[in-house]
Amino acid sequence: MKPQAVTGALALTALTAFVTGCGADGGTPDADRVSPSAAATAAPAEGLQPFYSQKLDWKGCNGAFECATLEVPLDYTDPTGRTIEIAVIKDPANKDKIGSLAINPGGPGGSGIDYALYNNQSFSPAVRDSYDIVGFDPRGVGQSTPVDCIDDDALDAYVAVDPDPDTPLEEAAYVKSGVGMANGCATQRRGISDHVSTVEAARDMDVLRAALGEDQLDYFGASYGTQLGSTYAELYPDRVGRFVLDGAIAPGLSVVDANLAQAKGFEVALRSYVENCVDEGSCFLGETVDDGVERVQKLLADIDAEPLPAGDRELTAGNALYGLITPLYVESYWPILTEALQGALKGDGSGLMSLSDNYAGRNPEGGYINNTMEANWAINCLDDSSGLSPAEVREQLPAFEEAAPTFGPALAWMLNGCAAEKFKATEPEPEIDAEGSNPIVVIGTTRDPATPYEWAEDLADALDSGVLVSRDGDGHTGYMQGNGCVDDAIDDYLVDGKVPDDGLEC
């Protein structure tokens, strides 16, 4: 997602079991020892040729998967300097392979390794039959050379901090949490926080394309993955193969506009959830949608005033916010939200805490299985460091509160998130039109809470070859969300190259 806003890293992978890493557990398969063509490995600059000429040394891992490591320059303006590693995983095509499909689940900070390990939930049999599904952790994320800004206790506090401070003490704590993240990223031992921009990650994708032996890159990106994909398409339009961007981020959004749109989106999602509860009869939240939303707002206010017990921990207002947001991403998770809210209304915060932990990547033992929250901050703030001061946030609060009474204040305060940013990107984000590329399919969902439908319209319009596919429904992203019209259109495009009609409504 955009800077300081709610991350979309869990849009497609939330509430799954924790997964193992990408370490090798088998021999090196003889098949798919790629010998790329000269055209595929031609580097855009002479100093990059060693990276573009490398071959991936696939080794068996995680059962039937294969893993490898890609080497890329830390700084593309200094390709002879330090290098970093990009972790890559592949699920080989089940039948007749037509190519490799690189995938990204969003965030920024979402793990493409985890996304690939669960690709049977996210991609149809037709796609998995035809493609090697290739996941990668972008630079700074997960099993690639990671950012590591704060320790686990500090990260607990960062997630738990009051997202809507209404006293000077709470405001000071909120600002301090952002400063702590910024200072930690600036002093981390691995020292890559100033080189995790979306532009640099997109350049890594082109090195990956060459290592996969593909003249053009076939790609599926969800949520923030659409920003990564559209950036790649702008930088390398002639290298764009079959591209699908699902749950789109509009290009050129200001931080304020992005956060305000997300606040409205989650407000709509909450009302849709409550409406469903009311329509089913005997809703535990009240007899009308307004009653139900007000009941949720009162619960959040009560937790702000007095945190709830959650096992041996306390559910704070920050944890409760993430716990509420997480299941609003996917309609099928609404029953989980119901159970968590019912528990909280009875004084037990364990359900909402579990959802908050899932969002942040915290395991039951108290450690973190990934660096999603840290990578999200580092990448977003490097891409756009226009954080607002507390005084500037307070000026924005009335508009946010009016547009989204439940989520507006928290999303307004997230505008302060990058105010302490200490880095500057090597390259600015480019303007997006990807002139000359192959068709790029953009999917938008009408009541998407995290990436509003209008963003998909804007991205499709901005792309020279953009094709818009619309899903009428709830939840984040449109493909493999129970809409056969969308699924068939995307499958036909990825497998057979049949471009959907621009403006297809499903």
Buried (B, 14 or more C-beta within 10 A) or exposed (E): BBBBBBBBBBBBBBBBEEBEBBEBBBEEEEEBEBEBEEEBBBBEEEEBBEBBBBBBEBBBBBEEBBBBBBEBBBBBEEBEEEBBBBBBBBBBBBEEBBBBBBBBBBBBBBBBBBBBBBBEEBBBEBBBBBBBBBBBBBBBBBBBBBBBBBEEEBBBBBBBBBBBBEEEEBBEBBBBBBEBBBBBBBEBEEBBBBBBBBBBBBBBBBBBBBBBBBBBBBBBBBBBBBBBBBBBBBBBBEBBBBBBBBBBBBBEBEBBEBBBBBBBBBBBBBBBBBBBBBEEEEBEBBEEBEEBBBBBBEBBEBBBEEBBEBEEBBBBBBBBBBBBBBBBBBBEBBEBBBBBBEBBBEEBBBBBBBBBBBBBBBEEEEEBBBBBBBBBBBBBBBBBBBBBEBEBBEEBBEBBBEBBBBBBBBBBBBBBBBBBBBBEBBBEBBEBBBEEBBBBBBBBBBBBBBBBBBBBBBBBEBBBBBBBBBBBBBBBBBBBBEBEBBBBBBBBBBBEEEBBEBEBEB
